[in-house]
Amino acid sequence: MEKIITTILFASVILLNTTQAQDKPIVRKGLIRAQLTISSATMLDYSESPFYFHGSLEGYLNKKTSLVGESYFYLGNISGESTVFDFNHSTFFGGSYHIAQDNGSLYIGLQPGVSFARIKTQSGQERGDLGISPLFSTVVGYNFFVHRFFHFFVQSRLVLGQHLHNEAISLNELRVSAGLGINLNTFK
């Protein structure tokens, strides 16, 4: 049984390498890239370390520019201490500029967004209302395309904004994401 599994794995690696060598470049017009991961963050004005379920979808207009939408679902505070927010979900949309070479792509981007947050209340107080606040973010990242269908990525995002519902509270934070994503070239 082990010999069969080893043979299948060896044949898969050879097949992946030969099909990749015959294909067009991975980073080109029509590439669609998607990823899901867990992201950690550090709030810049509070001693909190929230973490998020992070998903993104990106479409390449050409080899150097793309449009991207990303969302973050708040999962809690890593440090386990009391937090400022019950939740702080956010979504972003914008563009990125890529410097692609071989199977790698360094990118920078600007993405305005929106935060959906609720301030945590003290026990005995009424539950706070949902506040929707504008955000601005800059993104820097790197994609390494290991195959035409898969890539590894690492990304950092600076988020700037202020929660203005009920009281003014900073939403400024630095987020970091990494993981494995999928890609599909839609044009031949």
C-alpha atoms as an extended CHARMM CRD file, in Angstrom:
* protein
*
       188  EXT
         1         1  MET       CA              0.0000000000        0.0000000000        0.0000000000  PROA      1               0.0000000000
         2         2  GLU       CA              2.8260000000        2.4010000000        0.8740000000  PROA      2               0.0000000000
         3         3  LYS       CA              4.5060000000        1.6520000000       -2.4450000000  PROA      3               0.0000000000
         4         4  ILE       CA              1.2880000000        2.5210000000       -4.3370000000  PROA      4               0.0000000000
         5         5  ILE       CA              0.9000000000        5.8410000000       -2.4650000000  PROA      5               0.0000000000
         6         6  THR       CA              4.5640000000        6.7110000000       -3.0710000000  PROA      6               0.0000000000
         7         7  THR       CA              4.2060000000        5.9170000000       -6.7860000000  PROA      7               0.0000000000
         8         8  ILE       CA              1.0530000000        8.0610000000       -7.0640000000  PROA      8               0.0000000000
         9         9  LEU       CA              2.7290000000       10.9900000000       -5.2890000000  PROA      9               0.0000000000
        10        10  PHE       CA              5.8430000000       10.7060000000       -7.4690000000  PROA      10              0.0000000000
        11        11  ALA       CA              3.7380000000       10.5660000000      -10.6660000000  PROA      11              0.0000000000
        12        12  SER       CA              1.6860000000       13.5820000000       -9.4870000000  PROA      12              0.0000000000
        13        13  VAL       CA              4.8080000000       15.6780000000       -8.8960000000  PROA      13              0.0000000000
        14        14  ILE       CA              6.1870000000       14.8200000000      -12.3520000000  PROA      14              0.0000000000
        15        15  LEU       CA              2.8230000000       15.5440000000      -13.9980000000  PROA      15              0.0000000000
        16        16  LEU       CA              2.4580000000       18.8850000000      -12.1990000000  PROA      16              0.0000000000
        17        17  ASN       CA              5.9640000000       19.9490000000      -13.1910000000  PROA      17              0.0000000000
        18        18  THR       CA              5.5650000000       19.0020000000      -16.8580000000  PROA      18              0.0000000000
        19        19  THR       CA              2.1300000000       20.6170000000      -17.2430000000  PROA      19              0.0000000000
        20        20  GLN       CA              3.3640000000       23.7930000000      -15.5910000000  PROA      20              0.0000000000
        21        21  ALA       CA              6.3810000000       24.0040000000      -17.8980000000  PROA      21              0.0000000000
        22        22  GLN       CA              4.1540000000       23.8770000000      -20.9920000000  PROA      22              0.0000000000
        23        23  ASP       CA              1.6360000000       26.4920000000      -19.8350000000  PROA      23              0.0000000000
        24        24  LYS       CA              1.6280000000       30.2320000000      -20.3790000000  PROA      24              0.0000000000
        25        25  PRO       CA              2.8490000000       32.4360000000      -17.5130000000  PROA      25              0.0000000000
        26        26  ILE       CA              0.5780000000       32.1930000000      -14.4630000000  PROA      26              0.0000000000
        27        27  VAL       CA              0.4630000000       35.9290000000      -13.7020000000  PROA      27              0.0000000000
        28        28  ARG       CA             -1.3860000000       37.5060000000      -16.6360000000  PROA      28              0.0000000000
        29        29  LYS       CA             -4.6540000000       39.0950000000      -17.7030000000  PROA      29              0.0000000000
        30        30  GLY       CA             -7.6380000000       37.0200000000      -16.5900000000  PROA      30              0.0000000000
        31        31  LEU       CA             -6.0250000000       35.4350000000      -13.5240000000  PROA      31              0.0000000000
        32        32  ILE       CA             -8.5060000000       35.0580000000      -10.6600000000  PROA      32              0.0000000000
        33        33  ARG       CA             -6.9970000000       34.4840000000       -7.2440000000  PROA      33              0.0000000000
        34        34  ALA       CA             -8.8930000000       33.4800000000       -4.0630000000  PROA      34              0.0000000000
        35        35  GLN       CA             -7.8010000000       32.7310000000       -0.5290000000  PROA      35              0.0000000000
        36        36  LEU       CA             -9.1930000000       32.0200000000        2.9450000000  PROA      36              0.0000000000
        37        37  THR       CA             -7.1190000000       32.1790000000        6.1070000000  PROA      37              0.0000000000
        38        38  ILE       CA             -6.9570000000       33.2730000000        9.7270000000  PROA      38              0.0000000000
        39        39  SER       CA             -5.3560000000       36.7190000000       10.1850000000  PROA      39              0.0000000000
        40        40  SER       CA             -3.8120000000       38.1660000000       13.3100000000  PROA      40              0.0000000000
        41        41  ALA       CA             -3.7240000000       41.8740000000       14.0900000000  PROA      41              0.0000000000
        42        42  THR       CA             -2.4120000000       44.4410000000       16.5220000000  PROA      42              0.0000000000
        43        43  MET       CA             -4.4960000000       47.4790000000       17.3960000000  PROA      43              0.0000000000
        44        44  LEU       CA             -2.2930000000       50.5490000000       17.2480000000  PROA      44              0.0000000000
        45        45  ASP       CA             -4.0780000000       52.5560000000       19.9600000000  PROA      45              0.0000000000
        46        46  TYR       CA             -4.9780000000       49.7340000000       22.4010000000  PROA      46              0.0000000000
        47        47  SER       CA             -3.1300000000       46.7280000000       23.7630000000  PROA      47              0.0000000000
        48        48  GLU       CA             -5.3070000000       44.2260000000       21.9450000000  PROA      48              0.0000000000
        49        49  SER       CA             -4.5260000000       41.5230000000       19.4090000000  PROA      49              0.0000000000
        50        50  PRO       CA             -7.6980000000       40.6270000000       17.5150000000  PROA      50              0.0000000000
        51        51  PHE       CA             -7.8370000000       37.8260000000       14.9690000000  PROA      51              0.0000000000
        52        52  TYR       CA            -10.0720000000       37.3950000000       11.9450000000  PROA      52              0.0000000000
        53        53  PHE       CA            -11.3410000000       34.9110000000        9.3870000000  PROA      53              0.0000000000
        54        54  HSD       CA            -10.0540000000       36.5520000000        6.1890000000  PROA      54              0.0000000000
        55        55  GLY       CA            -11.1980000000       35.9200000000        2.6240000000  PROA      55              0.0000000000
        56        56  SER       CA            -10.3020000000       37.6250000000       -0.6370000000  PROA      56              0.0000000000
        57        57  LEU       CA            -11.0640000000       37.4810000000       -4.3460000000  PROA      57              0.0000000000
        58        58  GLU       CA             -8.8360000000       39.1920000000       -6.9050000000  PROA      58              0.0000000000
        59        59  GLY       CA             -9.0420000000       39.5780000000      -10.6720000000  PROA      59              0.0000000000
        60        60  TYR       CA             -6.0680000000       40.6520000000      -12.8040000000  PROA      60              0.0000000000
        61        61  LEU       CA             -6.7410000000       43.3100000000      -15.4530000000  PROA      61              0.0000000000
        62        62  ASN       CA             -3.2370000000       42.7150000000      -16.8240000000  PROA      62              0.0000000000
        63        63  LYS       CA              0.0910000000       41.4560000000      -15.4870000000  PROA      63              0.0000000000
        64        64  LYS       CA              0.6100000000       44.5510000000      -13.3340000000  PROA      64              0.0000000000
        65        65  THR       CA             -2.8420000000       45.6620000000      -12.0950000000  PROA      65              0.0000000000
        66        66  SER       CA             -5.7440000000       43.9490000000      -10.3840000000  PROA      66              0.0000000000
        67        67  LEU       CA             -9.0260000000       44.6390000000       -8.6000000000  PROA      67              0.0000000000
        68        68  VAL       CA             -9.5430000000       42.9760000000       -5.2400000000  PROA      68              0.0000000000
        69        69  GLY       CA            -12.2600000000       42.5800000000       -2.6260000000  PROA      69              0.0000000000
        70        70  GLU       CA            -11.4360000000       41.3760000000        0.8770000000  PROA      70              0.0000000000
        71        71  SER       CA            -13.4940000000       40.7270000000        4.0100000000  PROA      71              0.0000000000
        72        72  TYR       CA            -12.5460000000       40.1010000000        7.6200000000  PROA      72              0.0000000000
        73        73  PHE       CA            -14.8440000000       38.4260000000       10.1550000000  PROA      73              0.0000000000
        74        74  TYR       CA            -13.8860000000       39.1930000000       13.7710000000  PROA      74              0.0000000000
        75        75  LEU       CA            -13.1970000000       36.0300000000       15.8100000000  PROA      75              0.0000000000
        76        76  GLY       CA            -11.9740000000       37.4960000000       19.1100000000  PROA      76              0.0000000000
        77        77  ASN       CA             -8.9230000000       38.7160000000       20.9660000000  PROA      77              0.0000000000
        78        78  ILE       CA             -5.7960000000       36.5280000000       21.0560000000  PROA      78              0.0000000000
        79        79  SER       CA             -4.6250000000       37.8860000000       24.4150000000  PROA      79              0.0000000000
        80        80  GLY       CA             -7.9500000000       36.8940000000       26.0240000000  PROA      80              0.0000000000
        81        81  GLU       CA             -8.1750000000       40.1810000000       27.8910000000  PROA      81              0.0000000000
        82        82  SER       CA            -11.1590000000       42.5190000000       27.8510000000  PROA      82              0.0000000000
        83        83  THR       CA            -11.7450000000       44.0340000000       24.4340000000  PROA      83              0.0000000000
        84        84  VAL       CA            -13.0580000000       47.3660000000       23.1930000000  PROA      84              0.0000000000
        85        85  PHE       CA            -15.4530000000       45.7840000000       20.6690000000  PROA      85              0.0000000000
        86        86  ASP       CA            -17.9910000000       42.9340000000       20.7730000000  PROA      86              0.0000000000
        87        87  PHE       CA            -17.1370000000       42.5630000000       17.1010000000  PROA      87              0.0000000000
        88        88  ASN       CA            -15.3490000000       44.4940000000       14.3830000000  PROA      88              0.0000000000
        89        89  HSD       CA            -16.0250000000       43.0050000000       10.9330000000  PROA      89              0.0000000000
        90        90  SER       CA            -14.7340000000       44.8090000000        7.8530000000  PROA      90              0.0000000000
        91        91  THR       CA            -14.7370000000       44.6680000000        4.0830000000  PROA      91              0.0000000000
        92        92  PHE       CA            -12.4450000000       46.3690000000        1.5450000000  PROA      92              0.0000000000
        93        93  PHE       CA            -12.3830000000       46.9450000000       -2.2100000000  PROA      93              0.0000000000
        94        94  GLY       CA             -9.6290000000       48.4920000000       -4.3000000000  PROA      94              0.0000000000
        95        95  GLY       CA             -6.7070000000       47.9150000000       -6.5970000000  PROA      95              0.0000000000
        96        96  SER       CA             -3.2050000000       46.5260000000       -6.4600000000  PROA      96              0.0000000000
        97        97  TYR       CA             -0.0470000000       47.0890000000       -8.4780000000  PROA      97              0.0000000000
        98        98  HSD       CA              2.0670000000       43.9460000000       -9.0290000000  PROA      98              0.0000000000
        99        99  ILE       CA              5.7460000000       43.4990000000       -9.7570000000  PROA      99              0.0000000000
       100       100  ALA       CA              5.7000000000       39.9750000000      -11.2020000000  PROA      100             0.0000000000
       101       101  GLN       CA              8.8100000000       37.9740000000      -11.9680000000  PROA      101             0.0000000000
       102       102  ASP       CA              8.8960000000       34.2330000000      -12.7330000000  PROA      102             0.0000000000
       103       103  ASN       CA              6.4970000000       32.5940000000      -10.2450000000  PROA      103             0.0000000000
       104       104  GLY       CA              6.5390000000       35.4320000000       -7.7080000000  PROA      104             0.0000000000
       105       105  SER       CA              4.5440000000       38.6290000000       -7.4580000000  PROA      105             0.0000000000
       106       106  LEU       CA              5.2350000000       41.4580000000       -5.0130000000  PROA      106             0.0000000000
       107       107  TYR       CA              2.2760000000       43.8400000000       -4.7390000000  PROA      107             0.0000000000
       108       108  ILE       CA              1.1020000000       47.0560000000       -3.1040000000  PROA      108             0.0000000000
       109       109  GLY       CA             -2.4470000000       48.3160000000       -2.9900000000  PROA      109             0.0000000000
       110       110  LEU       CA             -4.9220000000       50.8970000000       -1.7400000000  PROA      110             0.0000000000
       111       111  GLN       CA             -8.2880000000       49.6970000000       -0.5090000000  PROA      111             0.0000000000
       112       112  PRO       CA            -10.9930000000       51.8250000000        1.0850000000  PROA      112             0.0000000000
       113       113  GLY       CA            -13.4300000000       49.8950000000        3.2090000000  PROA      113             0.0000000000
       114       114  VAL       CA            -16.1830000000       49.7850000000        5.7790000000  PROA      114             0.0000000000
       115       115  SER       CA            -16.2010000000       48.5560000000        9.3790000000  PROA      115             0.0000000000
       116       116  PHE       CA            -19.2370000000       46.9830000000       11.0330000000  PROA      116             0.0000000000
       117       117  ALA       CA            -18.5040000000       47.2170000000       14.7500000000  PROA      117             0.0000000000
       118       118  ARG       CA            -20.2290000000       47.2750000000       18.1220000000  PROA      118             0.0000000000
       119       119  ILE       CA            -18.6020000000       48.6680000000       21.2710000000  PROA      119             0.0000000000
       120       120  LYS       CA            -18.4370000000       46.2370000000       24.1800000000  PROA      120             0.0000000000
       121       121  THR       CA            -20.6100000000       47.4130000000       27.0720000000  PROA      121             0.0000000000
       122       122  GLN       CA            -20.0410000000       46.9780000000       30.7760000000  PROA      122             0.0000000000
       123       123  SER       CA            -22.2620000000       44.4790000000       32.5930000000  PROA      123             0.0000000000
       124       124  GLY       CA            -25.6490000000       45.9660000000       33.3980000000  PROA      124             0.0000000000
       125       125  GLN       CA            -25.5670000000       48.4480000000       30.5080000000  PROA      125             0.0000000000
       126       126  GLU       CA            -27.7110000000       48.2510000000       27.3960000000  PROA      126             0.0000000000
       127       127  ARG       CA            -26.1530000000       46.5120000000       24.4420000000  PROA      127             0.0000000000
       128       128  GLY       CA            -24.5180000000       49.0100000000       22.0660000000  PROA      128             0.0000000000
       129       129  ASP       CA            -25.7980000000       49.6300000000       18.5570000000  PROA      129             0.0000000000
       130       130  LEU       CA            -24.0840000000       48.5120000000       15.3880000000  PROA      130             0.0000000000
       131       131  GLY       CA            -21.8690000000       51.2580000000       13.9850000000  PROA      131             0.0000000000
       132       132  ILE       CA            -20.8140000000       51.4560000000       10.3410000000  PROA      132             0.0000000000
       133       133  SER       CA            -17.6130000000       53.4430000000        9.8250000000  PROA      133             0.0000000000
       134       134  PRO       CA            -15.4150000000       54.2260000000        6.7860000000  PROA      134             0.0000000000
       135       135  LEU       CA            -11.8990000000       52.7780000000        6.6490000000  PROA      135             0.0000000000
       136       136  PHE       CA             -8.7870000000       53.3360000000        4.5700000000  PROA      136             0.0000000000
       137       137  SER       CA             -6.0990000000       50.7080000000        4.1380000000  PROA      137             0.0000000000
       138       138  THR       CA             -2.8080000000       50.0980000000        2.4110000000  PROA      138             0.0000000000
       139       139  VAL       CA             -1.6590000000       46.5800000000        1.5690000000  PROA      139             0.0000000000
       140       140  VAL       CA              1.7620000000       45.0560000000        0.8720000000  PROA      140             0.0000000000
       141       141  GLY       CA              2.1450000000       41.3880000000        0.0280000000  PROA      141             0.0000000000
       142       142  TYR       CA              3.8450000000       38.6430000000       -1.9050000000  PROA      142             0.0000000000
       143       143  ASN       CA              2.3920000000       35.7090000000       -3.8700000000  PROA      143             0.0000000000
       144       144  PHE       CA              4.4230000000       32.6710000000       -4.8630000000  PROA      144             0.0000000000
       145       145  PHE       CA              2.6630000000       30.5860000000       -7.5050000000  PROA      145             0.0000000000
       146       146  VAL       CA              3.7380000000       26.9620000000       -6.9640000000  PROA      146             0.0000000000
       147       147  HSD       CA              1.4070000000       25.6970000000       -9.6910000000  PROA      147             0.0000000000
       148       148  ARG       CA             -1.1490000000       27.1580000000      -12.0500000000  PROA      148             0.0000000000
       149       149  PHE       CA             -3.8840000000       26.2750000000       -9.5270000000  PROA      149             0.0000000000
       150       150  PHE       CA             -2.1680000000       27.1020000000       -6.1890000000  PROA      150             0.0000000000
       151       151  HSD       CA             -0.1320000000       29.8710000000       -4.5850000000  PROA      151             0.0000000000
       152       152  PHE       CA              1.3200000000       30.7360000000       -1.2080000000  PROA      152             0.0000000000
       153       153  PHE       CA              0.8300000000       34.2780000000        0.0310000000  PROA      153             0.0000000000
       154       154  VAL       CA              1.8400000000       36.6340000000        2.8090000000  PROA      154             0.0000000000
       155       155  GLN       CA              0.2000000000       40.0330000000        3.2640000000  PROA      155             0.0000000000
       156       156  SER       CA              0.2530000000       42.9270000000        5.6980000000  PROA      156             0.0000000000
       157       157  ARG       CA             -2.4460000000       45.5930000000        5.8970000000  PROA      157             0.0000000000
       158       158  LEU       CA             -2.4820000000       48.9350000000        7.6970000000  PROA      158             0.0000000000
       159       159  VAL       CA             -6.0860000000       49.8780000000        8.5610000000  PROA      159             0.0000000000
       160       160  LEU       CA             -6.9460000000       53.4650000000        9.4760000000  PROA      160             0.0000000000
       161       161  GLY       CA            -10.3470000000       54.5920000000       10.6910000000  PROA      161             0.0000000000
       162       162  GLN       CA            -12.4730000000       55.6940000000       13.5900000000  PROA      162             0.0000000000
       163       163  HSD       CA            -15.6520000000       54.1680000000       14.9990000000  PROA      163             0.0000000000
       164       164  LEU       CA            -17.9860000000       57.1520000000       15.2910000000  PROA      164             0.0000000000
       165       165  HSD       CA            -21.1650000000       55.5230000000       16.6130000000  PROA      165             0.0000000000
       166       166  ASN       CA            -22.0080000000       56.2610000000       20.2920000000  PROA      166             0.0000000000
       167       167  GLU       CA            -18.4160000000       57.4040000000       20.9400000000  PROA      167             0.0000000000
       168       168  ALA       CA            -15.2250000000       57.9420000000       18.9420000000  PROA      168             0.0000000000
       169       169  ILE       CA            -12.8880000000       54.9410000000       19.1640000000  PROA      169             0.0000000000
       170       170  SER       CA             -9.8550000000       54.2420000000       16.9980000000  PROA      170             0.0000000000
       171       171  LEU       CA            -10.0330000000       51.3540000000       14.5250000000  PROA      171             0.0000000000
       172       172  ASN       CA             -6.3430000000       51.6810000000       13.5560000000  PROA      172             0.0000000000
       173       173  GLU       CA             -4.5590000000       48.3520000000       13.3560000000  PROA      173             0.0000000000
       174       174  LEU       CA             -1.9400000000       46.3160000000       11.5380000000  PROA      174             0.0000000000
       175       175  ARG       CA             -3.1450000000       42.9560000000       10.1480000000  PROA      175             0.0000000000
       176       176  VAL       CA             -1.0260000000       40.0630000000        8.8770000000  PROA      176             0.0000000000
       177       177  SER       CA             -2.2560000000       37.1280000000        6.7560000000  PROA      177             0.0000000000
       178       178  ALA       CA             -0.5030000000       34.1300000000        5.2310000000  PROA      178             0.0000000000
       179       179  GLY       CA             -1.4730000000       30.8170000000        3.7240000000  PROA      179             0.0000000000
       180       180  LEU       CA             -2.3250000000       28.8200000000        0.6260000000  PROA      180             0.0000000000
       181       181  GLY       CA             -4.7070000000       30.1410000000       -2.0380000000  PROA      181             0.0000000000
       182       182  ILE       CA             -6.1850000000       28.9700000000       -5.3010000000  PROA      182             0.0000000000
       183       183  ASN       CA             -6.0100000000       30.5640000000       -8.7380000000  PROA      183             0.0000000000
       184       184  LEU       CA             -7.5940000000       30.1120000000      -12.1180000000  PROA      184             0.0000000000
       185       185  ASN       CA             -6.6830000000       31.6590000000      -15.4520000000  PROA      185             0.0000000000
       186       186  THR       CA             -9.9140000000       32.5310000000      -17.2460000000  PROA      186             0.0000000000
       187       187  PHE       CA             -8.3490000000       33.3710000000      -20.6410000000  PROA      187             0.0000000000
       188       188  LYS       CA             -6.4200000000       30.9240000000      -22.8010000000  PROA      188             0.0000000000
